[in-house]
């Protein structure tokens, strides 16, 4: 009886194994197809990266041309303002220097009196304990009883 069950289980396992192997279809042609697919995807990715690089290179050139054109228009308006307006009005409207708009004479700190928020509280004196100190908010005058601490935990 045990031999019959063993032979039946072996036959059933063999049939199930053959069915699974048939469904997987691990043939060399399928492997080659998949390798070809991977190669094409890598090639497509490389072409895409090249086109993105070219796009941003062209964008940089166009922005540079745009900046130069803006500078030319600005200089034209500044010279026209100096020729057509009184000297005081022209100097208030547009400075005549070539790169006056593009140069900053003040630092960003001077331009804005507002300070960005800080992630800490400023100390009133150098001797003051900061909020991140291990001793902050602890009263050192009262001794801690070890028995009370152990019973609470």
Rosetta blueprint (number, residue, H / E / L):
1 X L
2 X H
3 X H
4 X H
5 X H
6 X H
7 X H
8 X H
9 X H
10 X H
11 X H
12 X H
13 X H
14 X H
15 X H
16 X H
17 X H
18 X H
19 X H
20 X H
21 X H
22 X H
23 X H
24 X H
25 X L
26 X L
27 X L
28 X H
29 X H
30 X H
31 X H
32 X H
33 X H
34 X H
35 X H
36 X H
37 X H
38 X H
39 X H
40 X H
41 X H
42 X H
43 X H
44 X H
45 X H
46 X H
47 X H
48 X H
49 X H
50 X H
51 X H
52 X H
53 X H
54 X H
55 X H
56 X H
57 X H
58 X H
59 X H
60 X H
61 X H
62 X H
63 X H
64 X H
65 X H
66 X H
67 X H
68 X H
69 X H
70 X H
71 X H
72 X H
73 X H
74 X H
75 X H
76 X H
77 X H
78 X H
79 X H
80 X H
81 X H
82 X H
83 X H
84 X H
85 X L
86 X L
87 X H
88 X H
89 X H
90 X H
91 X H
92 X H
93 X H
94 X L
95 X L
96 X L
97 X L
98 X L
99 X L
100 X L
101 X L
102 X L
103 X L
104 X L
105 X L
106 X L
107 X L
108 X H
109 X H
110 X H
111 X H
112 X L
113 X L
114 X L
115 X L
116 X L
117 X L
118 X L
119 X L
120 X L
121 X L
122 X L
123 X L
124 X L
125 X L
126 X L
127 X L
128 X L
129 X L
130 X L
131 X L
132 X L
133 X L
134 X L
135 X L
136 X L
137 X L
138 X L
139 X L
140 X L
141 X L
142 X L
143 X L
144 X L
145 X L
146 X H
147 X H
148 X H
149 X H
150 X H
151 X H
152 X H
153 X L
